[in-house]
Structure formats: structure tokens, C-alpha cells
Amino acid sequence: MNVHRVSAARQTEIHTAEPLIPDPSPLEVESAIAKLKRYKSPGSDQIPAELIRAGGEILRSKIHKLITSIWHKQKLPDQWKESIIVIVHKKGDKTD
């Protein structure tokens, strides 16, 4: 802030407020897969959690590679932004 010359201002380092966060580790991906809930309806990709959990080391490494790639690009695939909403009728008039 106390720079008196323009040339000195150009030579100062620029720091961001964002901390450097390391890439997701294979262990984090494995942990996230292990936490997937069983017996739930699959998403728009129609892949149930049980299939992902049963995929073993090969699938885990492929998912890790995909997530690392997305991490570096800093952009989610458009398909990941989609969701399916299903209305479940509980009680009362179904036409309401």
C-alpha cells in the first residue's frame, strides 16, 4: 500500500485470499464412494450406488482421475448439474 513509485508497484507480488487446496486424494475418493447410500434410486445416469461400490480399485482410480481433471479445470460437467425430482404423495387429496 505504501508504494511511492509506479515501477515498484509493478514488481510487488500479488497474493490471493484463496488458500491452496491440494487435489483430492485417492483415499478421499474411496471414502466418498464408501459413504454412498445403498438402495436409493439412481440419478439421471441410471448407475446405482451399489454398482459404483462394487466397481473395485479400477473404477475408483477412474473416478479419481475424472475428479482430479474436473478439479484442475474448475468447472463441473453440465450433466452433473441435472437432478430428478419425484413427488411422493403422502396423504390427503392427490389432486392438490
Rosetta blueprint (number, residue, H / E / L):
1 M L
2 N L
3 V L
4 H L
5 R L
6 V H
7 S H
8 A H
9 A H
10 R H
11 Q H
12 T L
13 E L
14 I L
15 H L
16 T L
17 A L
18 E L
19 P L
20 L L
21 I L
22 P L
23 D L
24 P L
25 S L
26 P H
27 L H
28 E H
29 V H
30 E H
31 S H
32 A H
33 I H
34 A H
35 K L
36 L L
37 K L
38 R L
39 Y L
40 K L
41 S L
42 P L
43 G L
44 S L
45 D L
46 Q L
47 I L
48 P L
49 A H
50 E H
51 L H
52 I H
53 R H
54 A L
55 G L
56 G H
57 E H
58 I H
59 L H
60 R H
61 S H
62 K H
63 I H
64 H H
65 K H
66 L H
67 I H
68 T H
69 S H
70 I H
71 W H
72 H H
73 K H
74 Q L
75 K L
76 L L
77 P L
78 D H
79 Q H
80 W H
81 K H
82 E L
83 S L
84 I L
85 I L
86 V L
87 I L
88 V L
89 H L
90 K L
91 K L
92 G L
93 D L
94 K L
95 T L
96 D L
